[in-house]
Amino acid sequence: MNHTYNKMQLQKNIILNKKYTIIQTINESNIGFVYKACDKNNTMVAIKEFFPVDIVKRSPNLRDVYSEGSNNQLFYKWRNQFYKEIEFLKILKKFNYIVKIIDSFDGNNTSYIVMEFLPGDNLFNVIKRYCSNKQRFHRSNTIITEWVNCLLIFLHNLHSNKPQILHCDLCPQNIVVQKSELLDFKIIDFGLARFFGEQIPYTMAYTPGFSSPEQFFSDILYPQSDYYSLGATLYYAISGKIPSSSEERYHSSKDPLVPIEKIVPDIYDQLARLINTCLSMDHNQRPDSIETIRRILQGKTQKMNMVTHVPITQENDTKHILSQDHLCADKNLCPNCFEKTQGSICGKCYFDREKNIKPDNYLKDYTILHKQHIVGRIIGDGGSAVVYSSFHIELRRTCALKEYFPRSLADRKGSAIVPKKGLENDFINWLNKFKDEAIQVSRLEGNNYVVKIYDIFPENSTYYMVMERVPGKTLYEHKNSRAIDHNEIKKILHILLEMLDYIHGKGVIHRDLTPKNIIYPEHNINLLKVIDFGLAVDNSNMSNRAVDGAYTTFFAPPEQILRKEITYASDFFGLGATLYYAITGDPPPDIRCMKNDMSSLESALDHLKDKNMKDLIITCLSYKKENRPQSVNEARQILNKMAIDNDIRPHLTISTYFYILIFSIAIVLLTFYW
């Protein structure tokens, strides 16, 4: 192998963690190196070192890793994903086709993963060698089909985990085959893996030609994202050609991807059909499950069960489709503010209908639900629900309408939300959580900073929640579009403390306090609202406090990520992380990387003039929950510490000084005469 970063790699014979001796470098990437090493028993192992070459350097001692300036923050962000790779490898250790993790440790100011050593080469290089000899790697349909089924077992083990794991980087470079035997393989890299529904606001890395389009253009990925990578890997394995990258395909007026059957004319129909379908640019057009992929390979489907908008015939639509009587809303209403408008652009709110056309798998504009609610534009879209602008006909007011629609568990057919085959129980479980959210929010209607809920009702085989429509932008959007001054941040802090004081008094733990869940108008921060209680739990119910694996990266406390018990102190971590983002414009680094060393946090907040606020943020971001504030009163004590210190000397009135003077004179006289 031609090594580009020889001066950066650990040298031969260096010993790590007092038991692993480096033999040679066997792989390198933009986030680190993989070494062949041996342990004290001379057993060969592979050691992966976190070393993002663009932002770190190796110290003169040829061991320690360091970063400088703004790269410190980026280093900790990326290291968070490295820790998650360790977590995923431990979860999946029992399954076949996945490299086994042996050990992990921190050292030299970075982190390491010790894995089993796999002799052989990655599939990309193996096929490249075959192509250079003008040979095709495998011609046998039987072997190819068996190999695909092995890859499907691998994906099934990930996607059936609770919560679902997405690999996000299935490609020939990450498949090691031994002795060029296609069926003797293991997947070696989980560096980009994530839980389904987890939003990661930046793209750390990707593999051109094998990564799905949503990996470039969306915070949320789906199981279908892994199916795209599966199709791309099969495309390369059979043709020897890397498929056109999804980024190139997205920006091209004509799709540059050459269908696989034009490159390999003798490919059998079912396999060609599978590859072309998996490589659809729209994830809704790819197979909806692993079972569907198997049926395609077996040739058992005339029409594939795709995640798409499927027209329902008149014979079977009585349970799911809104009647024509319901489709009667005035289409001259603006779907954003619901004022009468002429043309495509609203004269009041300037919403442009022509530039905001909905995809097919959302409720159509002007649909009427529950005989009262006119559906408008999309104002929010997450992994389990869609939020629409809506208008209540009788009350004559705009609302926010939240629809339970988990794309990983259900499809929209007509207007109905229909659970996918085999996922009905999961669909019901998360539906119950959706209804629990309505119950939690309704308990908190006495606080002005919690979004109000008006109604919840079933329709279209799902549930809808009707809430107040909060004007303005999220704190995340505010920070991205302008600077937020100190006074505004201070006001946000006091409002959030008041909100937490109220909900904790009601026994509710929020669990998802983030900049995207805080919304307010630019010129009236007093209208701030916390808008999402989808992860909230009842603190008095111990069973509800069992962590379900759902969290927002960078803003969730370690105990939530590690699926341990959460407490009120968990919300103060979210508070600290949110304030850190409002001040710096970046989420905080992964606290698990730092634990007791908070120096990078402190340096990022050095410019903050309010020392008490800085102390509160750092305390809230403590790794151990017992070191964080346990109540709002404790948080306020930290915030008001300077005032308390100044108040140690009592403030005395003139009359008090007069009495003290008289008393002192009397003491002197008594002493003199005594």
KOLDREN-181988 format. One line per 2 residues: number of its first residue (from 1); their letters; for each residue y, z, x of C-alpha. Coordinates in nm, 3 decimals. Each point is the difference from the previous one (the first is absolute). Example, Ala and Ser with C-alpha at 12.3 -4.5 7.8 and 13.67 -1.06 7.14 Angstrom:
# KOLDREN-181988
1	as	-0.450:0.780:1.230  0.344:-0.066:0.137 $
# end
This chain:
# KOLDREN-181988
1	mn	0.000:0.000:0.000  0.353:-0.081:0.123 $
3	ht	0.191:0.331:-0.013  0.374:-0.026:-0.057 $
5	yn	0.080:0.369:0.033  -0.198:0.100:0.310 $
7	km	0.269:0.241:0.125  0.000:0.178:-0.334 $
9	ql	-0.373:0.055:-0.034  -0.181:0.311:0.114 $
11	qk	-0.161:-0.060:0.337  -0.369:0.016:0.081 $
13	ni	-0.153:0.347:0.058  0.273:0.187:-0.186 $
15	il	-0.158:0.286:-0.200  0.114:0.067:-0.357 $
17	nk	-0.045:0.329:-0.185  -0.201:0.130:0.300 $
19	ky	-0.310:-0.200:-0.101  0.064:-0.376:-0.033 $
21	ti	0.028:-0.219:0.313  0.178:-0.335:-0.035 $
23	iq	-0.204:-0.297:0.125  0.205:-0.302:-0.106 $
25	ti	0.231:-0.142:-0.266  -0.188:-0.208:-0.258 $
27	ne	0.272:-0.080:-0.255  0.374:0.017:-0.049 $
29	sn	0.240:-0.044:-0.289  0.360:0.073:-0.090 $
31	ig	-0.088:0.359:-0.092  -0.224:0.096:0.291 $
33	fv	-0.300:-0.048:0.223  -0.376:0.041:-0.038 $
35	yk	-0.191:0.122:0.304  -0.366:0.006:0.090 $
37	ac	-0.078:0.353:0.121  -0.289:0.238:0.053 $
39	dk	-0.040:0.364:-0.095  -0.156:0.277:0.209 $
41	nn	-0.348:-0.120:-0.101  0.082:-0.354:0.121 $
43	tm	-0.008:-0.125:-0.359  0.224:-0.302:-0.048 $
45	va	0.285:0.043:-0.249  0.308:-0.197:-0.105 $
47	ik	0.335:0.184:0.011  0.300:-0.129:-0.191 $
49	ef	0.337:0.115:0.136  0.316:-0.004:-0.213 $
51	fp	0.245:-0.189:0.221  0.244:-0.226:-0.193 $
53	vd	0.099:-0.218:0.293  0.338:-0.108:-0.134 $
55	iv	0.145:0.350:-0.035  -0.172:0.225:0.259 $
57	kr	-0.048:0.019:0.374  -0.249:0.159:0.237 $
59	sp	0.144:0.273:0.223  -0.029:-0.016:0.382 $
61	nl	-0.305:0.228:-0.013  -0.181:-0.298:-0.165 $
63	rd	-0.110:0.221:-0.291  0.277:0.128:-0.225 $
65	vy	0.154:-0.214:-0.273  0.368:0.027:-0.087 $
67	se	0.261:-0.171:-0.215  0.377:0.012:0.013 $
69	gs	0.294:0.008:-0.241  -0.055:-0.155:-0.343 $
71	nn	-0.354:-0.094:0.100  -0.099:0.367:-0.040 $
73	ql	0.022:-0.027:-0.377  -0.196:-0.327:-0.006 $
75	fy	-0.265:0.149:0.226  -0.064:0.288:-0.242 $
77	kw	-0.002:-0.236:-0.301  -0.267:-0.219:0.156 $
79	rn	-0.196:0.297:0.129  -0.031:0.114:-0.361 $
81	qf	-0.205:-0.311:-0.073  -0.215:0.069:0.308 $
83	yk	-0.080:0.346:-0.138  -0.091:-0.159:-0.332 $
85	ei	-0.244:-0.232:0.181  -0.176:0.312:0.127 $
87	ef	-0.008:0.137:-0.354  -0.149:-0.321:-0.141 $
89	lk	-0.268:-0.026:0.272  -0.109:0.356:-0.076 $
91	il	-0.017:-0.069:-0.374  -0.207:-0.317:0.054 $
93	kk	-0.220:0.127:0.283  -0.316:0.006:-0.214 $
95	fn	0.012:-0.372:-0.092  -0.156:-0.300:0.170 $
97	yi	0.201:-0.287:0.151  0.277:0.239:0.114 $
99	vk	0.048:0.119:0.359  -0.087:0.369:0.033 $
101	ii	0.267:0.248:0.109  -0.118:0.258:0.256 $
103	ds	0.313:0.196:0.085  0.380:-0.001:-0.015 $
105	fd	0.261:0.193:0.197  0.363:0.009:0.114 $
107	gn	0.094:-0.024:0.366  0.249:-0.160:0.237 $
109	nt	0.260:0.021:-0.281  -0.203:-0.239:-0.216 $
111	sy	-0.326:-0.013:-0.199  -0.353:-0.131:0.055 $
113	iv	-0.302:-0.099:-0.211  -0.349:0.011:0.156 $
115	me	-0.249:-0.237:-0.165  -0.346:-0.133:0.065 $
117	fl	-0.005:-0.278:0.258  -0.109:-0.334:-0.147 $
119	pg	-0.139:-0.262:0.239  0.079:-0.355:-0.098 $
121	dn	0.321:-0.182:-0.089  0.226:-0.041:-0.299 $
123	lf	-0.077:-0.277:-0.246  0.321:-0.186:0.081 $
125	nv	-0.100:-0.053:0.364  -0.363:-0.078:-0.087 $
127	ik	0.098:-0.278:-0.240  0.265:-0.129:0.241 $
129	ry	-0.269:-0.046:0.265  -0.223:-0.187:-0.244 $
131	cs	0.287:-0.229:-0.098  0.082:-0.075:0.364 $
133	nk	-0.358:-0.128:0.028  0.052:-0.203:-0.319 $
135	qr	-0.251:0.211:-0.189  0.023:0.181:-0.332 $
137	fh	-0.086:0.368:0.016  -0.245:0.008:-0.294 $
139	rs	-0.119:-0.278:-0.225  -0.249:0.200:-0.204 $
141	nt	0.123:0.068:-0.353  -0.248:0.287:-0.019 $
143	ii	0.140:0.177:0.307  0.362:-0.057:-0.109 $
145	te	-0.074:0.136:-0.349  -0.179:0.303:0.144 $
147	wv	0.293:0.064:0.234  0.250:-0.020:-0.288 $
149	nc	-0.209:0.254:-0.191  0.015:0.234:0.302 $
151	ll	0.379:-0.033:0.007  0.005:0.075:-0.372 $
153	if	-0.198:0.319:0.061  0.264:0.097:0.256 $
155	lh	0.284:-0.067:-0.247  -0.185:0.178:-0.281 $
157	nl	-0.027:0.315:0.212  0.377:-0.006:0.051 $
159	hs	0.106:-0.097:-0.351  -0.237:0.244:-0.173 $
161	nk	0.135:0.296:0.195  0.213:0.247:-0.200 $
163	pq	0.282:-0.090:0.052  -0.064:-0.364:0.085 $
165	il	0.043:-0.102:0.364  0.141:-0.343:0.083 $
167	hc	-0.081:-0.138:0.346  0.302:-0.236:0.019 $
169	dl	-0.119:-0.168:0.322  -0.343:-0.155:-0.055 $
171	cp	-0.012:-0.286:0.250  -0.237:-0.150:0.263 $
173	qn	0.179:0.191:0.278  -0.106:0.329:-0.163 $
175	iv	-0.367:-0.093:-0.046  -0.224:0.062:0.303 $
177	vq	-0.327:-0.195:0.001  -0.280:0.079:0.242 $
179	ks	-0.195:-0.275:0.179  0.184:-0.251:-0.223 $
181	el	-0.210:0.116:-0.294  0.220:-0.034:-0.309 $
183	ld	-0.185:0.267:-0.196  0.021:0.257:0.281 $
185	fk	0.367:0.094:-0.025  0.242:0.290:-0.042 $
187	ii	0.364:0.025:-0.105  0.195:0.166:0.282 $
189	df	0.365:0.041:-0.103  0.156:0.205:-0.283 $
191	gl	0.349:0.006:0.148  0.165:-0.149:-0.310 $
193	ar	-0.218:0.160:-0.268  0.161:0.191:-0.286 $
195	ff	-0.087:0.160:-0.331  0.050:-0.222:-0.303 $
197	ge	0.337:0.071:-0.163  0.145:0.136:0.323 $
199	qi	0.335:-0.163:0.073  0.080:-0.070:0.363 $
201	py	0.361:-0.116:0.030  -0.045:-0.200:0.318 $
203	tm	-0.252:-0.249:0.141  -0.127:0.148:0.324 $
205	ay	-0.229:-0.293:0.087  -0.206:-0.278:-0.149 $
207	tp	-0.237:-0.273:0.109  0.146:-0.353:-0.059 $
209	gf	-0.230:-0.217:-0.207  -0.206:0.291:-0.131 $
211	ss	0.253:0.233:-0.167  0.080:-0.035:-0.370 $
213	pe	0.346:-0.114:-0.116  0.071:0.334:-0.167 $
215	qf	-0.037:0.163:0.342  0.318:-0.185:0.102 $
217	fs	0.204:0.030:-0.319  -0.106:0.316:-0.185 $
219	di	-0.028:0.376:0.053  -0.318:0.010:-0.212 $
221	ly	-0.333:-0.162:0.086  -0.310:-0.040:-0.217 $
223	pq	-0.378:-0.033:0.044  0.069:-0.372:-0.047 $
225	sd	0.201:0.016:0.326  -0.327:0.070:0.183 $
227	yy	-0.163:-0.287:-0.192  0.263:-0.237:0.144 $
229	sl	-0.095:0.115:0.352  -0.368:-0.044:-0.089 $
231	ga	0.066:-0.360:-0.106  0.201:-0.068:0.317 $
233	tl	-0.276:0.147:0.220  -0.265:-0.216:-0.168 $
235	yy	0.229:-0.303:0.036  0.019:0.054:0.378 $
237	ai	-0.368:0.089:0.041  -0.113:-0.322:-0.167 $
239	sg	0.266:-0.248:0.116  0.108:0.148:0.333 $
241	ki	0.363:-0.044:-0.111  0.252:0.275:-0.075 $
243	ps	0.136:-0.047:-0.354  0.374:-0.057:-0.044 $
245	ss	0.177:0.336:-0.004  0.102:0.137:-0.338 $
247	ee	0.358:0.028:0.127  0.007:-0.372:0.081 $
249	ry	-0.161:-0.081:-0.335  0.256:0.213:-0.183 $
251	hs	0.297:-0.184:0.152  -0.144:-0.353:-0.027 $
253	sk	0.075:-0.223:-0.299  -0.350:-0.146:0.036 $
255	dp	-0.292:0.227:0.084  -0.105:-0.082:0.361 $
257	lv	-0.344:0.159:-0.041  -0.273:-0.264:0.023 $
259	pi	-0.284:0.075:-0.247  -0.314:0.104:0.181 $
261	ek	-0.211:-0.280:-0.153  0.222:-0.262:0.168 $
263	iv	-0.069:0.152:0.342  -0.369:0.074:-0.061 $
265	pd	-0.121:-0.260:-0.252  -0.355:0.135:-0.010 $
267	iy	0.103:0.355:-0.095  -0.183:0.108:-0.314 $
269	dq	0.208:0.012:-0.319  -0.019:0.372:-0.078 $
271	la	0.122:0.100:0.346  0.286:-0.253:-0.004 $
273	rl	0.101:0.122:-0.342  -0.001:0.362:0.117 $
275	in	0.209:-0.073:0.312  0.261:-0.207:-0.187 $
277	tc	0.030:0.261:-0.275  0.033:0.294:0.240 $
279	ls	0.277:-0.190:0.180  0.216:-0.027:-0.313 $
281	md	0.359:0.095:0.078  0.028:0.200:-0.323 $
283	hn	-0.224:0.308:0.016  -0.043:-0.028:-0.378 $
285	qr	-0.188:-0.327:0.052  -0.258:0.144:0.242 $
287	pd	-0.331:0.154:-0.114  0.051:0.329:-0.182 $
289	si	-0.292:0.187:0.159  -0.280:-0.016:0.255 $
291	et	-0.244:-0.058:-0.285  0.193:-0.314:-0.096 $
293	ir	-0.021:-0.123:0.359  -0.377:0.049:-0.005 $
295	ri	-0.030:-0.194:-0.325  0.199:-0.288:0.149 $
297	lq	-0.236:-0.012:0.298  -0.298:0.000:-0.235 $
299	gk	0.151:-0.280:-0.209  -0.026:0.213:-0.315 $
301	tq	0.357:-0.050:-0.120  0.137:-0.308:-0.168 $
303	km	0.345:0.156:-0.017  0.077:0.281:0.235 $
305	nm	0.117:0.333:-0.129  0.341:-0.006:0.167 $
307	vt	0.280:0.253:-0.014  0.229:-0.226:-0.193 $
309	hv	0.170:-0.050:-0.335  -0.290:-0.118:-0.217 $
311	pi	0.089:-0.151:-0.338  -0.194:0.172:-0.280 $
313	tq	-0.115:-0.203:-0.293  0.091:0.071:-0.362 $
315	en	-0.354:0.122:-0.069  0.009:0.295:0.244 $
317	dt	0.366:0.089:0.025  0.030:0.233:-0.299 $
319	kh	-0.035:0.317:0.209  0.220:-0.099:0.290 $
321	il	0.269:-0.258:-0.078  0.326:0.082:-0.173 $
323	sq	0.028:-0.177:-0.333  0.257:-0.273:-0.053 $
325	dh	0.194:0.245:-0.220  0.060:0.211:0.309 $
327	lc	0.138:-0.285:0.208  0.330:-0.008:-0.183 $
329	ad	0.260:0.144:0.242  0.328:-0.188:0.036 $
331	kn	-0.034:-0.206:0.318  0.377:-0.015:0.037 $
333	lc	-0.010:0.364:0.113  0.030:0.066:0.373 $
335	pn	-0.341:0.137:0.115  0.182:0.248:0.224 $
337	cf	0.282:0.157:-0.209  -0.100:-0.146:-0.343 $
339	ek	0.351:-0.121:-0.081  0.047:-0.339:-0.167 $
341	tq	0.045:-0.267:0.261  0.050:-0.374:0.023 $
343	gs	-0.177:-0.197:0.271  -0.222:0.137:0.275 $
345	ic	0.252:0.244:0.156  0.102:0.312:-0.196 $
347	gk	0.376:0.038:-0.033  -0.025:0.382:0.008 $
349	cy	-0.252:0.090:0.272  -0.023:-0.347:0.170 $
351	fd	-0.378:0.000:-0.018  -0.130:-0.355:0.061 $
353	re	-0.308:-0.079:-0.208  -0.076:-0.325:0.183 $
355	kn	-0.025:0.182:0.336  -0.211:0.282:-0.142 $
357	ik	-0.294:-0.173:-0.168  -0.301:0.228:-0.042 $
359	pd	-0.347:-0.089:0.130  -0.265:-0.055:-0.267 $
361	ny	-0.172:0.336:0.042  0.297:0.199:-0.137 $
363	lk	0.108:0.051:-0.359  0.221:-0.286:-0.112 $
365	dy	0.368:0.061:-0.065  0.082:0.081:-0.366 $
367	ti	-0.352:0.121:-0.080  0.029:0.287:-0.251 $
369	lh	-0.224:0.306:0.042  -0.064:0.280:-0.248 $
371	kq	0.228:-0.188:-0.245  0.301:0.155:0.176 $
373	hi	0.023:-0.099:0.368  0.120:-0.339:0.122 $
375	vg	-0.137:-0.072:0.348  0.246:-0.125:0.261 $
377	ri	0.003:-0.065:0.373  -0.206:0.182:0.264 $
379	ig	0.193:0.285:0.161  -0.287:0.161:0.193 $
381	dg	-0.349:-0.097:0.111  -0.253:0.227:0.173 $
383	gs	-0.372:0.008:0.058  -0.089:0.156:-0.336 $
385	av	0.290:-0.074:-0.236  0.276:-0.246:-0.085 $
387	vy	0.342:0.112:-0.125  0.197:-0.230:-0.230 $
389	ss	0.351:0.017:-0.136  -0.037:0.044:-0.376 $
391	fh	0.208:0.041:-0.315  -0.077:0.242:-0.285 $
393	ie	0.078:-0.190:-0.319  0.070:0.294:-0.234 $
395	lr	0.179:0.226:0.249  0.195:-0.297:0.145 $
397	rt	-0.030:0.110:0.361  -0.145:-0.136:0.322 $
399	ca	-0.299:0.181:0.148  -0.250:-0.033:0.282 $
401	lk	-0.350:-0.091:-0.117  -0.283:0.092:0.238 $
403	ey	-0.330:-0.182:-0.053  -0.327:0.133:0.145 $
405	fp	-0.140:-0.305:0.181  -0.200:0.073:0.320 $
407	rs	-0.059:-0.346:0.145  -0.296:0.118:0.209 $
409	la	-0.183:0.130:-0.308  0.098:-0.232:-0.286 $
411	dr	0.113:-0.350:-0.095  0.244:-0.117:-0.262 $
413	kg	-0.163:-0.224:-0.257  0.255:-0.120:-0.246 $
415	sa	0.217:0.308:-0.042  -0.289:0.244:0.040 $
417	iv	-0.093:0.202:0.308  -0.377:-0.026:0.040 $
419	pk	-0.194:0.208:0.258  -0.203:-0.196:0.252 $
421	kg	-0.376:0.016:-0.031  -0.137:0.311:0.168 $
423	le	0.344:0.162:0.035  0.037:0.128:-0.355 $
425	nd	-0.034:0.367:0.100  0.261:-0.032:0.275 $
427	fi	0.233:-0.174:-0.245  -0.036:0.288:-0.249 $
429	nw	0.045:0.266:0.270  0.329:-0.150:0.117 $
431	ln	0.108:-0.057:-0.361  -0.040:0.373:-0.058 $
433	kf	0.222:0.063:0.303  0.257:-0.237:-0.152 $
435	kd	-0.002:0.203:-0.322  0.020:0.322:0.204 $
437	ea	0.319:-0.135:0.157  0.156:-0.026:-0.347 $
439	iq	-0.103:0.359:-0.073  0.144:0.127:0.330 $
441	vs	0.334:-0.178:-0.050  0.031:0.116:-0.361 $
443	rl	-0.028:0.362:0.125  0.300:-0.057:0.226 $
445	eg	0.249:-0.145:-0.246  0.229:0.304:0.041 $
447	nn	0.116:-0.123:0.343  0.270:-0.266:0.028 $
449	yv	-0.142:-0.141:0.324  -0.345:-0.086:-0.137 $
451	vk	-0.042:-0.330:-0.185  -0.039:0.050:-0.376 $
453	iy	-0.306:-0.117:-0.190  0.037:-0.110:-0.362 $
455	di	-0.347:-0.112:-0.108  -0.350:-0.100:0.102 $
457	fp	-0.224:-0.229:-0.204  -0.318:-0.210:0.028 $
459	en	0.002:-0.377:-0.039  -0.165:-0.304:0.162 $
461	st	-0.296:0.220:0.105  0.229:0.204:0.226 $
463	yy	0.284:0.254:-0.026  0.378:-0.029:0.020 $
465	mv	0.256:0.265:0.093  0.358:-0.032:-0.130 $
467	me	0.261:0.162:0.225  0.375:0.002:0.040 $
469	rv	0.137:-0.298:0.189  0.176:0.141:0.305 $
471	pg	0.290:-0.214:0.130  0.050:-0.062:0.370 $
473	kt	-0.217:-0.054:0.305  -0.262:0.207:0.175 $
475	ly	0.101:0.204:0.304  -0.214:-0.246:0.200 $
477	eh	0.212:-0.292:-0.127  0.327:0.187:0.056 $
479	kn	-0.089:0.070:0.363  -0.102:-0.361:0.061 $
481	sr	0.329:-0.138:-0.138  0.260:0.249:0.130 $
483	ai	0.062:0.311:0.206  -0.047:0.330:-0.184 $
485	dh	0.259:0.255:0.112  -0.063:0.367:0.073 $
487	ne	0.158:0.127:-0.323  -0.223:-0.227:-0.207 $
489	ik	-0.313:0.117:0.185  0.108:0.362:-0.046 $
491	ki	0.043:-0.056:-0.373  -0.343:-0.167:-0.020 $
493	lh	-0.150:0.302:0.177  0.150:0.250:-0.242 $
495	il	-0.107:-0.206:-0.303  -0.357:-0.032:0.130 $
497	le	-0.016:0.373:0.069  0.113:0.070:-0.355 $
499	ml	-0.260:-0.244:-0.132  -0.280:0.155:0.211 $
501	dy	0.105:0.350:-0.105  -0.039:-0.104:-0.363 $
503	ih	-0.331:-0.186:0.022  -0.160:0.264:0.224 $
505	gk	0.111:0.259:-0.254  -0.200:-0.202:-0.255 $
507	gv	-0.305:-0.001:0.230  0.026:-0.371:0.093 $
509	ih	-0.047:-0.139:0.353  0.153:-0.348:0.029 $
511	rd	-0.204:-0.131:0.303  0.198:-0.324:0.033 $
513	lt	0.364:0.076:0.078  0.115:-0.317:0.179 $
515	pk	0.316:-0.217:0.021  -0.159:-0.251:-0.238 $
517	ni	-0.043:0.266:-0.269  0.367:0.108:0.000 $
519	iy	0.249:-0.213:-0.189  0.374:0.029:-0.068 $
521	pe	0.314:-0.214:-0.052  0.202:-0.065:0.315 $
523	hn	0.315:0.171:-0.127  -0.148:0.291:-0.194 $
525	in	-0.258:0.200:0.188  0.002:0.263:-0.275 $
527	ll	-0.215:-0.243:-0.203  -0.279:0.016:0.261 $
529	kv	-0.353:0.006:-0.146  -0.349:0.044:0.140 $
531	id	-0.192:-0.276:-0.176  -0.370:0.016:0.087 $
533	fg	-0.237:0.289:-0.072  -0.318:-0.207:0.027 $
535	la	-0.150:0.230:0.267  0.132:0.329:-0.142 $
537	vd	-0.249:0.281:-0.058  -0.005:0.335:-0.177 $
539	ns	0.002:0.275:0.262  -0.164:0.249:-0.235 $
541	nm	-0.310:-0.218:-0.037  -0.201:0.019:0.322 $
543	sn	-0.206:-0.307:-0.089  0.317:-0.207:-0.026 $
545	ra	0.100:0.109:0.349  -0.300:-0.175:0.154 $
547	vd	0.150:-0.292:0.188  -0.096:-0.344:-0.134 $
549	ga	0.089:-0.201:0.312  0.318:-0.153:-0.147 $
551	yt	0.318:0.035:0.205  0.301:-0.188:0.137 $
553	tf	-0.017:-0.064:0.374  0.257:0.190:0.212 $
555	fa	0.114:0.215:-0.294  -0.321:0.187:-0.083 $
557	pp	-0.083:0.326:0.182  -0.303:0.023:0.231 $
559	eq	-0.198:0.207:-0.250  0.035:-0.276:-0.262 $
561	il	-0.105:-0.271:0.245  -0.295:0.208:0.118 $
563	rk	-0.098:0.079:-0.362  0.049:0.374:0.031 $
565	ei	0.154:0.239:-0.251  0.366:-0.063:-0.077 $
567	ty	0.261:0.260:-0.097  0.370:0.015:-0.082 $
569	as	0.062:-0.024:0.376  -0.145:-0.353:-0.016 $
571	df	0.304:-0.112:-0.201  0.235:0.132:0.269 $
573	fg	-0.163:-0.238:0.247  0.092:-0.288:-0.233 $
575	lg	0.352:0.142:-0.025  0.037:0.014:0.380 $
577	at	-0.142:-0.351:0.045  0.232:-0.141:-0.267 $
579	ly	0.308:0.159:0.157  -0.112:-0.122:0.343 $
581	ya	-0.018:-0.354:-0.141  0.342:0.031:-0.167 $
583	it	0.155:0.105:0.333  -0.181:-0.226:0.249 $
585	gd	-0.107:-0.298:-0.211  -0.359:0.045:0.120 $
587	pp	-0.291:0.205:-0.136  -0.094:0.294:0.224 $
589	pd	-0.270:-0.050:0.264  -0.349:0.118:-0.079 $
591	ir	0.008:0.379:0.024  -0.370:0.011:0.091 $
593	cm	0.091:-0.172:0.328  0.258:0.264:0.089 $
595	kn	-0.129:0.319:-0.161  0.196:0.268:0.192 $
597	dm	0.220:-0.242:0.199  0.296:-0.084:-0.224 $
599	ss	0.224:-0.134:0.278  0.004:-0.358:-0.130 $
601	le	0.107:0.125:-0.343  0.274:0.212:0.151 $
603	sa	0.132:-0.284:0.216  0.014:-0.236:-0.299 $
605	ld	0.213:0.257:-0.186  0.221:0.097:0.296 $
607	hl	0.302:-0.178:-0.149  -0.023:0.209:-0.319 $
609	kd	0.298:0.236:0.002  -0.149:0.237:-0.256 $
611	kn	-0.232:0.211:0.218  -0.141:0.184:-0.301 $
613	mk	-0.103:-0.325:-0.170  -0.164:-0.114:0.323 $
615	dl	-0.191:0.329:0.024  -0.110:-0.031:-0.363 $
617	ii	-0.128:-0.358:0.049  -0.196:0.092:0.313 $
619	tc	-0.143:0.311:-0.168  -0.102:-0.203:-0.307 $
621	ls	-0.180:-0.248:0.228  -0.215:0.266:0.165 $
623	yk	-0.362:-0.102:0.043  -0.130:0.329:-0.143 $
625	ke	0.101:0.062:-0.359  0.037:0.373:0.061 $
627	nr	0.286:-0.079:0.243  0.194:-0.187:-0.268 $
629	pq	0.215:0.160:-0.270  -0.227:0.146:-0.267 $
631	sv	0.269:-0.005:-0.267  0.343:-0.145:-0.073 $
633	ne	0.153:0.340:0.077  -0.142:-0.012:0.353 $
635	ar	0.135:-0.353:0.045  0.344:0.112:-0.117 $
637	qi	-0.007:0.293:0.241  -0.047:-0.243:0.290 $
639	ln	0.275:-0.221:-0.136  0.240:0.293:-0.042 $
641	km	-0.095:0.173:0.326  0.342:-0.050:0.160 $
643	ai	0.178:0.148:-0.298  -0.230:0.303:0.012 $
645	dn	0.062:0.042:0.373  0.374:-0.010:-0.058 $
647	di	-0.031:0.256:-0.274  -0.165:0.267:0.216 $
649	rp	0.347:0.148:0.067  0.122:0.132:-0.335 $
651	hl	0.318:-0.140:-0.151  0.224:0.310:-0.046 $
653	ti	0.302:0.021:-0.230  0.334:0.160:0.101 $
655	st	-0.070:0.306:-0.217  -0.336:0.045:0.174 $
657	yf	0.169:-0.006:0.340  0.253:0.260:-0.125 $
659	yi	-0.275:0.241:-0.108  -0.184:-0.049:0.329 $
661	li	0.323:0.082:0.187  0.057:0.322:-0.200 $
663	fs	-0.364:0.102:0.049  0.025:-0.061:0.376 $
665	ia	0.321:0.211:0.027  -0.165:0.282:-0.192 $
667	iv	-0.298:-0.003:0.237  0.233:0.014:0.301 $
669	ll	0.199:0.294:-0.145  -0.315:0.193:-0.090 $
671	tf	-0.134:-0.053:0.351  0.330:0.114:0.156 $
673	yw	0.024:0.323:-0.203  -0.369:0.075:0.038 $
# end
